[in-house]
Amino acid sequence: MTVEINYNYSFNQAAETDRAAEAKSNLGNGGGWLRAIALALGKIADAMGERMLDLARDIDTLQKQQKDNPDATIDGKGLTELNAELQVLGQQLGQMLQMLATIVKTIGEGNKDIARKQ
């Protein structure tokens, strides 16, 4: 039983040390949980942007193919369908970026208000 208690104590102490080191490193580069949220949402936006680039490339490729073969498709999709997908992704990305800005702004203002009251 003593070994188990020592193990738990060591584990908890190591976890606390890790969190303290992480907090200190985040302070040095403007980090913290607000930054973590912004980075996570930014990665989602990056993935959406990459998908838009892939669709744009597919559209370009299909346009070139249709010069020789007007019935050409990519994965069974024609230009109209690919363009529609690209427009939808563009709208979704725009909404995502607006949401990201709103979330970061709201949390930042809340933090500022809390800091001012302390």
Secondary structure as the mmCIF struct_conf table of DSSP 4:
data_model
#
loop_
_struct_conf.conf_type_id
_struct_conf.id
_struct_conf.beg_label_comp_id
_struct_conf.beg_label_asym_id
_struct_conf.beg_label_seq_id
_struct_conf.end_label_comp_id
_struct_conf.end_label_asym_id
_struct_conf.end_label_seq_id
HELX_RH_AL_P HELX_RH_AL_P1 THR A 2 GLY A 28
TURN_TY1_P TURN_TY1_P1 ASN A 29 GLY A 30
BEND BEND1 GLY A 32 GLY A 32
HELX_RH_AL_P HELX_RH_AL_P2 TRP A 33 ASP A 68
TURN_TY1_P TURN_TY1_P2 PRO A 70 ASP A 71
STRN STRN1 ILE A 74 ILE A 74
TURN_TY1_P TURN_TY1_P3 ASP A 75 GLY A 76
STRN STRN2 LYS A 77 LYS A 77
HELX_RH_AL_P HELX_RH_AL_P3 LEU A 79 LYS A 117
#
